[in-house]
Amino acid sequence: MLVDGKWTAEWHPVQATDAKGGFVRQISGFRNWVTPDGSAGPTGEGGFKAEAGRYHLYVALICPWASRTLIGRKLKKLEDVISVSVVEPALAAEGWKFGTYPGSNLDALNGATYMHQIYTSADPHYTGRATVPVLWDKERKTIVNNESADILRMLNTGFGDLADDTFDFYPEPLRDQIDALNDRIYPRLNNGVYRAGFATTQLAYEEAFVDVFSMLNALEDRLSAGGPYLFGSSLTEADIRLFVTLVRFDAAYFGLFKCNLKRIADYPALNAYLHRMLAVPGVADTVNIDHIKQGYYSIKALNPNGIVPVGPDLPGLYPVELATTRPSA
């Protein structure tokens, strides 16, 4: 992580632990908002006015939090308004790295090699982890926000008439219900898989494991009783936040993170829901299973030999064709 603007040690996924050895996630450090008139948002300072070409997203296709923002940008038709850079999937010794792996970019905007250099460009004395996503202001040359939940809501309403109004991810009549459901899903499932994968004690792992599958069971029941989305016919931010976890589950969390009771493919309603989300125009464009596998399986703390599994076979998303002959020894 960065301490007073200096990189201090080789990247490690466990940010902090609680008294039980459970994984604790860092709180985001930049919380300003883009608004149609540049006024201050719910947090932070004002001055970040919605303008085409002014803002830039730094993302990783492996990362579910970053992928929330890519889906928001795509569905709000903001591709020509907000530019994007994608880091390489494999985590380097200094964290996220820009490069030429297929689907990734060099940082043409700021000329950085590592994501942590973007953070020190914004704050030379920054202390914390250099996470994605990052919403960058080209005009003020600083980070607007690095909290995916904030950025997703900014993409929904902060860009005013620059955005398409086909989808409203946070409709007024559903806001209390959306917040309540997010508050259940995030600790148990979105972050629950990380709590399981990065647990440092058996107790912390088993508590997280129970949370993950009790939440999946509850969501299976919810979608079996209604749909097509979590709130009926309205696709909301709750669907985006759930989808990015589900689409990574069978490819990474099931095996590497030891969330191996059941696959999403084993839940009829959740599996059908996952494929409905993939069928929403533009959503599948934000998913790259190769990046997801290469990225998660590059985490040395979980996979020291760096071997990336060939499977799983994910029909309609990532089909696996086995060679007809065995390679020579």
N, C-alpha and C positions, 0 to 999 in steps of 0.2 A: 504494500500500500504506500501511498504518499504520506510523508510526515514533513510538515513545513516545506512543501514543494519538492521534496527529494524522494526518489524511489528507494525503499528501504530493504526489501527482501524479495526472494523469488515468490511468484504468485502462489497463493494457497486458497482453496475455496472456502474454508471455514473462517468466517469473519470474526465471530465471537461465540462463546458458549455460555449457557446458563448453568445454574447450580447442579443440574442433572446431566450435564454434558450435551445438552441440546443446542442445535444450530440457531444462532441469532443473527438476523439480517440487519445490515447497516441502514440507517435512516438517510434519505437523499439530502444532499447539501445545498442544491440550487432549486429554489421554489418560486421563481417569477413566472408571470403568465403573459402570453400574447392575447390581446383583446382587440376588438374592432377599432376602438378609438385610442388605444394606447394607455388607457387608465389601468390602475393597479387591479390585479385579480384577487382571489381569496387569500393569497399569501404573496409575500414579496413586494417589490416596488413597481411603479408604473414606468411607462416609456417604451414598452414593447408593442408597437402598433402593428396590426396585421397588414402586411404588404407582400405582394407577389415578388418572389426572388430574394427576399431578405433573409429567410430562415433556412436552416440546413439540419437534417437529422443524421446523427451517427448511430448505427445499429449493428447488431450481430444477428445473423439468421438462425444461429443456434438458440438464441436467448428468447424465452417466452415474453419477458417484459418488453423487450425491444419490438417483438413481433406484434404486440398490441398496437403500437404506434404505426407500424407499416400497414396494418389492416385499416386503421382509422384513416390514414392518408389515402389509401386506395379507395375506400368506400365513399369518402367525402370528395373524391376526385380532385385531390390537391397535388397530384404528381407534378404539374407544371408550375406550382406555387412554391413548393418546398422540395429542395434537392436532397439527395441521400448519398451517404457513403456507407459501405458495408465492410466490416473488419473480417479478417480471416477466421475460419472456424476454430482452428486449434489454438489453445491458450499457450502463449509463450511465457518465458521466464518473467517478463515484465507485463504480463496480462494481455489484453486485447492488442492485436498488431494489424496494421494495414499492410496489404500485400497483393499478390497476383493469383492466389488460389482461385479457381473458377467460381464466379459468383461474388468475388470480393473486389475491392478497389484499393488503389493507393490514395492517400489523402491529398487530392489536388487542391483543396481549399486552403489548408493551413500548412501543408508539407510535413505533417507529423509522421513519425514511424510507429509510435505507440499511442494508445488512447489516453494514457496518463499525461501525455504532453498537451493534449487539448485542455485538460483540467488546469495545468499550470499556466497555460496561456490565459485562461480566464482569471486565475488566482495564483500568483507565483508562490504563495505560502499555503496552498491548500493541503489540508490533512484529511485523509480518507481514502476510500477505494475508488478507482477510476472505472465506473460502471457504464453500461449502456442500458437504455437509450440516452442520448444527449440531444437536446434541441439548442442549436447554436445560432446566435444573431450575427450575421455577416457585417452589419453596419456598426454595431458597438463592439464587435469582436469579443464576445463573451458568451458564456453558457446562460441560457434563459432558464432551463429546467432540466433536471435529470431524474424526475419521478414519472414513471410510465403512466400511472393513473391520472396525474395532472395533465400530461401531454395528450392523452387520449381525449380528455374532456376539452382541452384547448382546440384540438382538431375538430371536435363536434360543433363548438359554438364560437371559438375565439377568432376565427378567420372570416366571420361574417359572410358577406356576399361572394367572397372568393371561393367558398365551399359549396358543394352540391347539397341540397336539402332533402334528397330522397330518403336518407336515414337520419333519424334523431336517436343517438345512442343513450340519451339521458332525458327522456320526456318528462315534463313536469308532473303529470299524474302518477308516474311510476317511481319517482325519485326515492321516496322513503323505502319502497319495497326493493328497489335495486340496491340501495345502500345496505339494507339488512341482509340480502342474499350475498352480496360481495363480502360482507363481514363474516359470514359463515364459511364461504368457499375459500377465501384467501388463506387463513391460517391452517385449515384442515387439508386442503388439496393443492392450491397453487404453490404455497410455501411448504405444505405438508410433505410433498415429495422430496424437497430439499432437506427438510428436517429429518426425514428417514435416511436419505443418502449421505448426509454429512454428520449424522449423529456420531458422537464419540463414546457413547455407552450403550449397552444393551437396552437399558430402561428407556432412554431417550428415543432410540430407534423403534422400540415396540409401541410406545405411546404415539409416535408419529404414524406408524404403520396402521394402527387402529383408526386414527383420524382420517387417513387417506381413504380407506375402504368403507368406513361408515359414511363418509361424504359421497363417495361414488354410488353407494347403495341408495342414499337419499335422492340423488340426482336421477338415478335410474327410475325410481318410483315416480318422481315428479314428471319426467318426460314420458313415461308410460301412460300417465293420466292426462297428459295434455301436450301442447306443442303447437307449431313445429319448433318454437324457440322457448327459452326459459319463461318468458312472459307472453305466451300465446303467439300471436302473429307478429309481434314487434321484436325486431332484432335490436338488442340493446348492448350497452357496454358489458353487461354481465355475461352475455354470450361470447363476446370477444375474449374476455378474461378467462372464461372456462375453456374455450376452444384451444387456445395456445398451449394449455396444459395437456388436454386430451390428445392433441395431434403428436405430442412428443412422448406420450406414455409408453406405448408398446415398443417404440424404437429405442428408448433410453431409460426411462424410469423403472420399467418392469424389471430389467436385468441389472443394470449398473447401480441403480439406487435401491435395489432389493425390495421394490414394491411388487412382489411377485405372487400375490394371492390370485389375481385374475388380470387378464388383459382387457383393454377397452373393447377389443373384438369379441369378448365373452359376454358383454352386456348388450342385449339386443337394442334397447332404446338409445343408450349412449352411443353405440356404434352407428346407428342410423342418423342420429343427431350430428355426429362428427362429419358424416358424409354429406348431410344437408348443408352444413356450414361450408364445407369444401366446394359445394356446388354454387354458392353465392358468387356471382361474377366478381373476380378480382381477388378473392380470398386465397385460392390455391396458389396464386402468383407469389404470395408472401411466404410460402412454405418450401423449405429445401431440406429434405430428409438427409441428404448427403452431408450438408453442413451440420445438421443436428447430431448425427452419429459421429462425424469427425471431431466435432467440438466437445461433446460430453466425454467421449472415450479418450480424449487427450488429457483429461484431468489426472495427473500422476498420482494424486492422493487416493484415487479410486481405482485406477487402472495403470499400475506402474510400468507395465511392459508396452503399453500403447497399442495393443491389438484391437482393431476395430472389427466387430462381428459382421459377417456377410449379411445375415438376416436382420430383422425379421421380414418375412414376406408380407407386404401390406398391399393387397390387391386394390387397384384404383388409385394408389398413392405412391407406392414404392415396391413394384413387383420384383422379385428375385428369381433369376433364371440360373439354375445350377449347371455347371459344366457337365458334359456327358462323359468325360473321361477324367480320372483322377490325375492330378499333376504328379510328375515323377518325384521321388524322394530326394 
